[in-house]
């Protein structure tokens, strides 16, 4: 599979939940070319490798919110019958250790690269946002000075308008 295509596919399946970047078990199973059932079986057999900061199960509310975003099927129409698990970057890495196939290794490498690119983008975005805020502060001070000077000019002009050819205009 084309690396760029795979990374774009992976990026579209990374969600932010509980302030963590995570991937759904069913998305990972598809990428690893195994069934969700097999993926979760392997996780359960190796549960000591998956602490809470590597993997957690969604709450009903989290799943409903996520389902509305990604339009997955409901259990009434042949969909999931249990709440899905999600895996953090470290959990995804650990999956490659329990799913011992060449596909799992290659996909895990692509996923790690994608997470790294997202982190790099986030760092650059945050740095850019800070620079913009600094520029706004700097320019706001300058604009304030300009507006104050314009106000002074307007006030001076109004005083000049009050005098017409040496006479004071009546109000």
N, C-alpha and C positions, 0 to 999 in steps of 0.2 A: 504494500500500500504506500502511496506517495506520502513522504514525511510531512510536507506542508499541509496536505489534505487531512492527514491524521491529526496533526496538531490543531487545526481549525475545528475538526470534529470534537476533539477532546475539550478545547476551550469552551465550546458551546454547551458542554455538559458539566461544567464546573459551576457550582452554586455557592452562595454565601449563606450559611446557616450558623446561628450561635457565634457569630463573628469569626467563623472559620471557612476556609475554602474547602469544599467537599465534593465528592462524586457519589452518585447513587449506585447501589449494588447492581441494579439491572443494567445501567449504562456500562459499568465496568465489565459485567458478564458479556455483554454484546461485544465490547472492544476486545476482550480476551478470547472471544469465540467459544464460550462455554455457557451452559444454562445458569440462570440465577440460582437455581436449586443447587447445582454442583458448587458454584462459588461459595454460597452460604454454608454448605456442608463442610467444605475445606476450612472455612473460617471457624466453624464450631469445633472441628477436630483440633484446631490449633489456636483456640481462644486465648491462651496465655500470651500469644504474640500480638493481641489486639486490645490494648488498654483503652480506656474511654477517650483519650486524646488521639487515638488512631482510628476509632470507629465508634459510632453510637447509633441507636435506633431512633428514628424520628417520632415525635409525638403526633397525635391525631391532627392537631391544629397545624403543625409544621407541614405535615403531608398534604393536608387540604390546600394550604397556601401554595405549596410547590406544584401540586397537581393542577391548580388553576393557571399557573404560569406555563406549564409544559404540556398541558392537555393530555394526561394519561387516562386510561380507561378506569371505570369504577368497578368494584367487585361484582356488581349486578350484571356487567357485560363481559365477564371473563377475565377481569383484571386481577390485581393482587388481593390476597385474602389476609395479609398481615402487613404491618407497618415496615417499610424498607429500612435497611441499614445504609448509612453513608460512611464514607471513608475519607479521612484527611490525607494530605500528601504522604505522611509517614505510613498510614494504613495502606495506601495504594502500593507503596514500596514493599511493605510486608506481604501483600497479596502475591507479589511476584515470587516470593520465597515459598509460598504454599501451593501456588499453581505452577507446577513444574512443566512448562511447555515453552517451546521457542517463541510462540506467539505472545505468551505472557511476558517473557523477557523483553521482547521488542516493544510491545505496547507500554510496558512499565517505563522503559527508557524514554519513550515519546511523552508519556504523562509527566515524568519528572522534568523534562525539558520545557514542557508547556507551563507547569507550575512555576518554574524558574523565570520564564519570560513574563508571566503575569506579575511576579514579584518585582522584576526589573522595571516593567512598565509602571507599576504602582509607585516605585521609588522615584522615577523620573517625573511622574505626574505630581506627586507631592512636592518635589523640589520646584517644579514649575509653578504650582499653586502658591508656594511661599514667595517666589520671586514676584508674581503678579500682585500679591497682597502688599509686598514692600513697595512696589511701584505705585500702587494706589495710594498708600500712605504718603509717599513722597510727593506725588502729584496733587493729592488733596490739599497738602500744605501750600503748594504753589498756587493752586486754583483759589484757595482761600485768600491768599495775598492779592491775587489779581482781582477777585471780586471786591475785596475791601478797597482797593485802589479805584476800581470802577465806581463804587458807592461814593467815594470821596469826590470823584470827578462829577458825578451826577449832582451831588449836593452843591458843589461849587457852581455848576451850570444853573441850578435852580436859583441861587443867590444872584447870579448875573441876570437871569430872566426877570427877577423882581425889579430890577432897575431898567427903565426904558429911557434912553437918551437923557440921563441925568436926573430923571424923576423917579420917585418910588411909586410903583404900581399899587393901586389900592386893591385890596382883596375882597 
